[in-house]
Amino acid sequence: MAKKNASGDKKQPADQIKVISENRKARFEYEVLDTLECGIMLQGSEVKSLRMGKVSLDEAYGRVKGNELWLVNCEIAEYNQATIWNHVPKRPRQLLVHKRELLKFAHKAKEKGLTLIPLKLYFNARGFAKVLMGLCRGKKLHDKRETMKKADVKRDIARAMRRR
């Protein structure tokens, strides 16, 4: 049984989560304000491809259509052994979230002009594919420069500490 943290939420042990793909560019291009863990509806050949790590989140984004959340432009490569039962690599995939979470995120995204971006795709401890969606605001050029400066300083400090 998963242990509960101080707030009472169940937490997955980090060693049981298998990260498939991470959208590192999103953290540079966008300021992440909030995150939401979503399930994803997949076909069998898509799951096989994910287990092989053949996925790209670079151009993907979330879209709210009606009362549903969709992952658009996420490319999951075809699985070679699936032959005629293969999937379409860039098809929209439905994300599974609770209605109240969807309403909260959709309201924030519409009201403030924010974007839903997939930050990470992984298999949880039970083996289900999950997507970590981020509610993001685009960074300006000066914000990106600031991020690069902080990363350089952090890297320099780490180098200096290793030398001692």
C-alpha positions as CSV (number, residue, x, y, z in Angstrom):
1,M,0.0,0.0,0.0
2,A,1.3,3.5,-0.9
3,K,2.3,5.7,2.0
4,K,0.5,9.0,2.6
5,N,2.4,12.2,2.9
6,A,1.7,15.0,5.4
7,S,-1.3,16.3,3.4
8,G,-2.9,12.9,3.3
9,D,-2.4,12.3,-0.5
10,K,-1.1,9.0,-1.7
11,K,2.4,9.3,-3.2
12,Q,4.0,6.9,-5.6
13,P,7.6,5.9,-4.7
14,A,9.9,7.6,-7.2
15,D,11.7,4.3,-8.0
16,Q,8.5,2.7,-9.2
17,I,7.7,5.3,-11.8
18,K,9.3,4.7,-15.2
19,V,9.7,7.9,-17.2
20,I,9.2,7.4,-20.9
21,S,9.6,10.9,-22.2
22,E,10.2,14.3,-20.7
23,N,9.5,17.6,-22.4
24,R,12.6,19.5,-21.3
25,K,12.0,22.3,-23.8
26,A,8.7,23.1,-22.2
27,R,10.4,24.2,-18.9
28,F,12.6,26.6,-21.0
29,E,9.9,28.0,-23.2
30,Y,7.1,28.2,-20.6
31,E,6.6,29.1,-17.0
32,V,4.8,26.2,-15.3
33,L,2.1,27.5,-12.9
34,D,0.3,24.3,-12.0
35,T,0.4,20.5,-12.9
36,L,-2.2,17.8,-13.3
37,E,-1.7,14.1,-13.7
38,C,-3.9,12.5,-16.4
39,G,-4.5,9.0,-17.6
40,I,-4.3,8.5,-21.4
41,M,-6.5,6.3,-23.7
42,L,-4.2,4.2,-25.9
43,Q,-4.4,1.4,-28.4
44,G,-2.4,-1.8,-27.9
45,S,0.3,-1.0,-30.4
46,E,0.7,2.5,-28.9
47,V,1.5,0.9,-25.5
48,K,4.1,-1.3,-27.1
49,S,5.7,1.7,-28.7
50,L,5.7,3.6,-25.4
51,R,7.4,0.7,-23.7
52,M,10.1,0.9,-26.3
53,G,10.4,4.7,-25.6
54,K,9.4,5.8,-29.1
55,V,7.4,9.0,-28.3
56,S,7.9,12.7,-28.9
57,L,6.2,15.4,-26.8
58,D,8.0,18.4,-28.5
59,E,5.1,19.9,-30.4
60,A,2.3,18.4,-28.2
61,Y,-0.3,20.5,-26.3
62,G,-3.6,19.9,-24.5
63,R,-7.0,21.0,-25.9
64,V,-10.3,21.1,-24.1
65,K,-13.2,20.0,-26.4
66,G,-16.6,20.0,-24.8
67,N,-16.2,18.2,-21.5
68,E,-13.1,16.3,-22.6
69,L,-9.3,16.9,-22.5
70,W,-7.3,15.9,-25.6
71,L,-3.6,15.5,-26.2
72,V,-2.9,16.9,-29.7
73,N,0.3,16.5,-31.8
74,C,1.9,13.9,-29.6
75,E,3.8,11.5,-31.9
76,I,4.0,7.9,-30.9
77,A,5.9,6.0,-33.5
78,E,4.3,2.9,-35.2
79,Y,5.1,-0.5,-33.6
80,N,6.8,-2.6,-36.3
81,Q,5.3,-6.0,-35.2
82,A,1.7,-4.6,-35.2
83,T,1.4,-4.9,-39.1
84,I,-2.1,-4.0,-40.2
85,W,-3.4,-3.3,-36.7
86,N,-1.0,-0.4,-36.2
87,H,-2.1,3.1,-35.0
88,V,-1.8,6.5,-36.6
89,P,1.3,8.2,-35.1
90,K,-0.1,11.7,-34.5
91,R,-3.7,11.1,-33.7
92,P,-5.4,13.1,-30.9
93,R,-5.6,11.0,-27.7
94,Q,-8.2,11.5,-25.0
95,L,-6.8,12.3,-21.5
96,L,-8.6,10.9,-18.5
97,V,-9.2,13.4,-15.6
98,H,-11.9,13.9,-13.0
99,K,-14.5,16.4,-14.1
100,R,-13.8,18.9,-11.3
101,E,-10.1,18.9,-12.2
102,L,-10.9,19.4,-15.9
103,L,-13.3,22.3,-15.1
104,K,-10.7,24.0,-12.8
105,F,-7.9,23.7,-15.4
106,A,-10.1,24.6,-18.4
107,H,-11.4,27.7,-16.5
108,K,-7.8,28.8,-15.6
109,A,-6.6,28.3,-19.2
110,K,-9.4,30.2,-20.7
111,E,-9.6,33.0,-18.2
112,K,-5.9,33.9,-18.1
113,G,-4.9,32.8,-21.6
114,L,-2.7,29.9,-20.5
115,T,-1.7,26.8,-22.4
116,L,-1.8,23.1,-21.4
117,I,1.5,21.5,-22.2
118,P,2.5,17.9,-21.5
119,L,5.6,17.9,-19.3
120,K,6.2,14.2,-18.8
121,L,4.9,10.8,-20.0
122,Y,5.5,7.8,-17.7
123,F,4.2,4.5,-16.5
124,N,3.1,4.6,-12.8
125,A,3.7,1.8,-10.3
126,R,0.6,-0.1,-11.5
127,G,1.8,0.0,-15.1
128,F,-0.7,2.6,-16.4
129,A,0.5,5.3,-18.8
130,K,0.2,8.8,-17.3
131,V,0.8,12.3,-18.6
132,L,1.8,15.2,-16.4
133,M,0.1,18.2,-17.9
134,G,1.3,21.7,-17.0
135,L,-0.7,24.9,-17.0
136,C,1.9,27.2,-18.6
137,R,2.4,30.8,-19.5
138,G,4.8,31.6,-22.3
139,K,8.1,33.2,-21.3
140,K,9.4,36.4,-22.8
141,L,12.9,36.6,-24.2
142,H,14.3,38.3,-21.1
143,D,12.8,35.5,-18.9
144,K,14.6,32.8,-21.1
145,R,17.9,34.7,-20.7
146,E,17.4,34.8,-16.9
147,T,16.8,31.0,-16.9
148,M,20.0,30.4,-18.9
149,K,22.0,32.7,-16.5
150,K,20.7,30.8,-13.4
151,A,21.6,27.4,-15.0
152,D,25.1,28.7,-15.9
153,V,25.7,29.9,-12.3
154,K,24.4,26.6,-10.9
155,R,26.7,24.6,-13.2
156,D,29.7,26.8,-12.2
157,I,29.1,26.3,-8.5
158,A,28.8,22.6,-9.0
159,R,32.1,22.5,-10.9
160,A,33.8,24.5,-8.1
161,M,32.5,22.2,-5.4
162,R,33.8,19.1,-7.3
163,R,37.3,20.6,-7.6
164,R,37.6,21.0,-3.8
